[in-house]
Amino acid sequence: MEEDEKYMREALREALLAAGKDEVPVGAVVTLGNRIVARAHNLTETLCDATAHAEMQAITSAANFIGGKYLADCTLYVTVEPCPMCAGACYWAQVGRVVYGADDPKRGYSTLQQNLLHPKTKVAKGVLADECSKLMSDFFKKKRNTY
């Protein structure tokens, strides 16, 4: 759990970078062993690309780093529960483990009946959930107050 919190704090740093760009504050890191091989945050506004979620960016970066499309020996840490699109990407990349902070009861992959992750993927949820959730709620509160 201590290691999961360490890497989730790194994902939170990425989420803060996203917030600084007025992006939805979701951050992700991918580890291989005890090493971070990819860091990413949401870039949907910056890139004008609805698929530029933190997880998608991190998976692509990790695959490029290791020189292969399968991430079976990797762990993806992400501040918010992946959406169905990102869960599907985790499936195709065969991510070995997914660790996320805050649940996403509206758009998270677990809202669907069927598990979208690869059958061998292990999941840990709720790591630093309060911090991850607060970052999201503060961001959207600020957004609502600006309009």
SVG drawing of the C-alpha trace seen along z (x, -y; Angstrom):
<svg xmlns="http://www.w3.org/2000/svg" viewBox="-25 -34 38 47">
<polyline fill="none" stroke="black" stroke-width="0.4" points="0.0,0.0 2.9,-2.4 4.3,-1.9 0.8,-2.4 0.5,-5.7 4.0,-6.8 3.1,-6.3 -0.4,-7.8 1.2,-10.9 3.1,-11.1 -0.2,-10.7 -1.6,-13.5 1.3,-15.7 0.4,-15.1 -3.3,-15.9 -2.1,-19.3 -0.3,-19.9 -3.5,-19.2 -5.5,-21.6 -2.9,-24.3 -3.7,-24.0 -7.5,-24.2 -7.8,-20.5 -9.9,-18.1 -7.3,-17.2 -6.6,-13.5 -3.1,-12.3 -1.4,-8.9 1.9,-7.2 3.0,-3.8 5.5,-1.7 7.6,1.2 9.2,2.8 10.1,-0.1 10.6,-2.6 8.2,-5.1 8.3,-4.6 5.6,-7.0 3.9,-10.1 0.8,-11.8 -2.2,-14.0 -5.3,-14.9 -4.7,-16.9 -8.1,-16.8 -8.5,-20.6 -4.8,-21.3 -4.9,-18.8 -8.5,-19.3 -8.8,-15.5 -11.5,-13.7 -9.3,-10.6 -6.3,-12.4 -7.1,-11.2 -4.3,-10.8 -4.5,-7.0 -4.3,-6.9 -1.3,-9.2 0.4,-7.2 -0.2,-3.8 1.2,-5.2 4.2,-6.6 4.9,-3.4 4.6,-1.3 7.1,-3.5 9.5,-3.4 9.5,0.4 9.4,0.9 6.2,3.1 2.5,2.7 1.8,5.1 2.2,3.8 1.5,7.0 4.4,6.3 3.3,2.7 1.1,1.0 -1.0,-2.0 -1.7,-4.5 -4.5,-7.0 -6.2,-9.5 -9.7,-8.7 -11.4,-5.5 -10.8,-4.9 -13.7,-5.5 -14.8,-2.7 -12.5,-3.9 -9.4,-3.9 -10.4,-0.5 -10.6,0.8 -7.1,-0.6 -5.9,1.2 -7.5,4.4 -5.7,4.2 -2.4,3.2 -2.9,6.1 -2.0,3.8 -1.0,6.1 -2.4,3.9 -4.6,0.8 -4.6,-1.3 -6.9,-4.2 -7.9,-6.8 -11.4,-8.2 -14.4,-6.3 -16.2,-7.8 -19.9,-6.8 -21.0,-8.6 -18.4,-7.7 -16.2,-5.0 -15.8,-1.7 -17.4,0.1 -20.7,-1.5 -21.1,1.0 -22.2,4.6 -19.3,6.2 -15.7,5.9 -13.8,4.1 -10.3,4.8 -8.2,7.8 -9.1,10.9 -5.6,11.0 -5.5,7.4 -5.5,6.9 -7.3,3.8 -6.8,1.8 -9.0,-1.2 -9.4,-3.9 -5.7,-4.7 -5.6,-8.3 -9.2,-8.5 -10.0,-11.6 -7.2,-13.6 -8.0,-12.5 -11.7,-13.2 -11.1,-16.7 -8.9,-17.7 -11.8,-16.9 -14.5,-18.5 -12.5,-21.7 -11.8,-21.9 -15.5,-21.6 -16.6,-23.9 -14.2,-26.6 -15.6,-26.0 -19.2,-26.4 -18.3,-29.6 -16.6,-31.2 -19.7,-31.0"/>
</svg>
